[in-house]
Amino acid sequence: MLTTAAGRFRLLALAEAVSWAGLLIGMFVKYVVVHDEIGVRIFGPVHGAVFVGYVVVTLLVRGPLRWTSGTFVLALVAGVPPFGTVLFERWATRTGRLDETATASR
């Protein structure tokens, strides 16, 4: 999975979504259940680091995957809402934007 640009992107897209889930659960626990900050203290920095990793991998895969500016910007924007990276990854797979063997620009 980590040997290809698409594999690295898929891994970070999934990790970004999982870290979002952890942060959302931590916020729920903090503000609704027991008012304990431990979840936010753990998942806040984890999510921040994974988000930065997602942005970096998106920058690095743009060339090898021959993404257009529109696809590239959409990939970056997908990192902002919760689980947007998973939706983008599914769309990109379905439309061939994560296919490294294709020769056409996209």
Backbone as numpy.savetxt, mean C-alpha at the origin, in Angstrom:
# Nx Ny Nz CAx CAy CAz Cx Cy Cz
8.28 -13.80 -4.45 7.46 -12.61 -4.45 8.33 -11.35 -4.45
9.42 -11.35 -3.75 10.26 -10.17 -3.69 11.27 -10.07 -4.82
11.25 -11.02 -5.72 12.23 -11.01 -6.82 11.78 -10.15 -7.99
10.53 -9.72 -8.01 10.04 -8.89 -9.11 9.52 -7.57 -8.56
9.48 -6.56 -9.43 8.94 -5.26 -9.02 7.48 -5.39 -8.63
6.71 -6.15 -9.39 5.30 -6.34 -9.08 5.13 -7.06 -7.75
5.96 -8.03 -7.46 5.89 -8.76 -6.20 6.18 -7.87 -5.01
7.19 -7.02 -5.15 7.51 -6.09 -4.07 6.36 -5.11 -3.85
5.79 -4.63 -4.95 4.66 -3.70 -4.82 3.48 -4.40 -4.13
3.16 -5.61 -4.55 2.04 -6.35 -3.94 2.25 -6.54 -2.43
3.46 -6.90 -2.05 3.77 -7.12 -0.64 3.55 -5.84 0.16
4.08 -4.72 -0.32 3.94 -3.47 0.43 2.50 -2.97 0.41
1.77 -3.20 -0.68 0.36 -2.81 -0.72 -0.44 -3.57 0.33
-0.18 -4.85 0.46 -0.86 -5.65 1.47 -0.43 -5.24 2.88
0.87 -5.05 3.07 1.37 -4.65 4.39 0.79 -3.30 4.81
0.63 -2.40 3.86 0.08 -1.08 4.17 -1.37 -1.22 4.64
-2.13 -2.08 3.98 -3.52 -2.31 4.38 -3.61 -2.97 5.75
-2.74 -3.93 6.01 -2.74 -4.61 7.31 -2.36 -3.62 8.42
-1.39 -2.77 8.16 -0.99 -1.79 9.17 -2.12 -0.77 9.41
-2.86 -0.44 8.36 -4.04 0.43 8.52 -5.04 -0.24 9.46
-5.30 -1.54 9.23 -6.25 -2.27 10.07 -5.79 -2.24 11.53
-4.52 -2.48 11.76 -3.99 -2.44 13.12 -4.18 -1.07 13.75
-3.91 -0.03 13.00 -4.07 1.33 13.52 -5.53 1.63 13.81
-6.42 1.23 12.91 -7.85 1.47 13.14 -8.35 0.72 14.38
-7.89 -0.51 14.56 -8.26 -1.27 15.77 -7.70 -0.58 17.01
-6.46 -0.14 16.93 -5.85 0.58 18.05 -6.61 1.85 18.39
-7.08 2.57 17.37 -7.86 3.78 17.62 -9.21 3.45 18.22
-9.83 2.38 17.77 -11.11 1.95 18.34 -10.94 1.62 19.83
-9.90 0.88 20.14 -9.64 0.53 21.54 -9.38 1.80 22.37
-8.60 2.71 21.81 -8.26 3.93 22.54 -9.47 4.82 22.79
-10.27 5.03 21.78 -11.34 6.01 21.90 -12.71 5.44 22.28
-12.90 4.13 22.14 -14.23 3.57 22.38 -14.22 2.56 23.52
-13.28 1.64 23.53 -13.35 0.51 24.45 -12.79 0.83 25.82
-11.49 0.94 25.93 -10.88 1.08 27.27 -10.03 2.33 27.42
-9.98 3.16 26.41 -9.21 4.40 26.47 -7.74 4.14 26.80
-7.21 3.06 26.23 -5.80 2.71 26.39 -5.08 2.99 25.08
-3.96 3.68 25.14 -3.24 4.10 23.95 -2.29 3.05 23.37
-2.17 1.89 23.95 -1.13 0.94 23.53 -1.24 0.57 22.05
-2.44 0.37 21.56 -2.60 0.01 20.15 -2.13 1.10 19.21
-2.43 2.33 19.56 -2.01 3.46 18.73 -0.50 3.66 18.85
0.04 3.47 20.03 1.50 3.60 20.22 2.27 2.56 19.41
1.69 1.39 19.27 2.36 0.33 18.50 2.12 0.51 17.01
0.85 0.59 16.62 0.52 0.58 15.21 0.70 1.93 14.51
0.73 3.02 15.26 0.98 4.32 14.65 2.34 4.37 13.94
3.41 4.10 14.67 4.73 4.11 14.02 4.89 2.99 12.97
4.29 1.83 13.24 4.37 0.73 12.27 3.70 1.15 10.97
2.50 1.70 11.08 1.79 2.14 9.88 2.57 3.25 9.16
3.13 4.17 9.93 3.92 5.24 9.31 5.10 4.70 8.52
5.82 3.75 9.10 6.98 3.17 8.42 6.55 2.38 7.18
5.48 1.61 7.30 5.01 0.82 6.16 4.50 1.75 5.06
3.83 2.84 5.43 3.36 3.81 4.43 4.54 4.41 3.66
5.58 4.79 4.38 6.77 5.32 3.71 7.37 4.25 2.78
7.41 3.00 3.24 7.88 1.91 2.39 7.03 1.75 1.15
5.71 1.88 1.29 4.81 1.79 0.14 5.10 2.91 -0.86
5.30 4.12 -0.38 5.61 5.24 -1.27 6.93 4.99 -1.99
7.93 4.51 -1.26 9.24 4.24 -1.87 9.13 3.15 -2.92
8.45 2.05 -2.61 8.33 0.97 -3.58 7.53 1.43 -4.79
6.54 2.28 -4.58 5.77 2.81 -5.71 6.66 3.65 -6.62
7.51 4.46 -6.03 8.47 5.23 -6.82 9.42 4.32 -7.59
9.85 3.23 -6.96 10.83 2.34 -7.59 10.24 1.45 -8.68
8.95 1.11 -8.58 8.37 0.19 -9.58 7.78 0.91 -10.77
7.64 2.21 -10.69 7.03 2.96 -11.80 7.75 2.69 -13.12
9.06 2.75 -13.13 9.83 2.52 -14.35 9.75 1.09 -14.86
10.09 0.11 -14.01 10.04 -1.28 -14.48 8.65 -1.73 -14.94
7.61 -1.19 -14.34 6.25 -1.58 -14.72 5.68 -0.66 -15.80
6.45 0.32 -16.20 6.08 1.25 -17.26 4.72 1.89 -17.03
4.53 2.39 -15.82 3.27 3.05 -15.48 3.21 4.44 -16.07
2.03 4.84 -16.52 1.82 6.22 -16.94 1.79 7.10 -15.70
1.83 8.39 -15.90 1.74 9.32 -14.76 0.44 9.13 -14.02
-0.64 8.88 -14.75 -1.94 8.69 -14.11 -1.97 7.47 -13.20
-1.42 6.36 -13.68 -1.38 5.14 -12.87 -0.50 5.35 -11.65
0.62 6.03 -11.85 1.55 6.30 -10.76 0.89 7.15 -9.68
0.22 8.23 -10.08 -0.45 9.10 -9.11 -1.56 8.35 -8.41
-2.31 7.55 -9.14 -3.38 6.75 -8.54 -2.82 5.79 -7.49
-1.67 5.18 -7.79 -1.02 4.28 -6.82 -0.63 5.03 -5.55
-0.11 6.24 -5.70 0.26 7.03 -4.53 -0.97 7.45 -3.73
-2.00 7.90 -4.40 -3.23 8.34 -3.73 -3.90 7.16 -3.02
-3.76 5.96 -3.57 -4.37 4.78 -2.97 -3.82 4.49 -1.58
-2.66 5.01 -1.27 -2.07 4.80 0.05 -2.70 5.63 1.15
-3.53 6.60 0.80 -4.09 7.49 1.80 -5.33 6.91 2.48
-6.37 6.48 1.75 -7.54 5.93 2.47 -7.27 4.51 2.95
-7.92 4.12 4.03 -7.73 2.74 4.51 -8.08 1.72 3.43
-7.19 0.78 3.23 -7.36 -0.35 2.32 -7.37 0.05 0.84
-7.04 1.28 0.55 -6.97 1.73 -0.84 -5.89 1.02 -1.63
-4.82 0.63 -0.97 -3.73 -0.04 -1.68 -4.16 -1.42 -2.18
-5.03 -2.09 -1.42 -5.53 -3.39 -1.86 -6.44 -3.21 -3.07
-7.30 -2.20 -3.03 -8.17 -1.94 -4.17 -7.35 -1.59 -5.41
-6.32 -0.76 -5.22 -5.46 -0.41 -6.36 -4.74 -1.65 -6.89
-4.22 -2.47 -6.00 -3.47 -3.66 -6.43 -4.38 -4.59 -7.23
-5.61 -4.78 -6.78 -6.54 -5.64 -7.52 -6.86 -5.06 -8.89
-7.09 -3.75 -8.94 -7.37 -3.08 -10.21 -6.16 -3.18 -11.14
-4.98 -2.92 -10.59 -3.77 -2.96 -11.41 -3.50 -4.36 -11.94
-3.77 -5.37 -11.14 -3.61 -6.75 -11.61 -4.61 -7.06 -12.71
-5.86 -6.70 -12.48 -6.91 -6.98 -13.45 -6.67 -6.27 -14.79
-6.11 -5.07 -14.76 -5.91 -4.30 -15.98 -4.51 -4.48 -16.58
-3.70 -5.38 -16.01 -2.38 -5.67 -16.56 -1.29 -4.70 -16.17
-1.54 -3.83 -15.25 -0.53 -2.85 -14.85 0.54 -3.43 -13.93
0.32 -4.63 -13.46 1.35 -5.32 -12.67 1.97 -6.48 -13.45
1.72 -6.51 -14.73 2.28 -7.53 -15.61 3.60 -7.04 -16.17
4.69 -7.62 -15.70 6.02 -7.16 -16.11 6.43 -7.66 -17.49
5.67 -8.58 -18.05 6.03 -9.11 -19.36 5.38 -8.34 -20.49
4.37 -7.52 -20.19 3.71 -6.75 -21.23 4.64 -5.67 -21.76
4.54 -5.35 -23.03 5.43 -4.37 -23.62 4.77 -3.02 -23.83
3.46 -2.98 -23.80 2.77 -1.70 -24.04 2.86 -0.81 -22.81
2.95 0.48 -23.04 2.94 1.44 -21.94 1.54 1.52 -21.37
1.47 1.77 -20.06 0.15 1.89 -19.44 0.17 2.96 -18.40
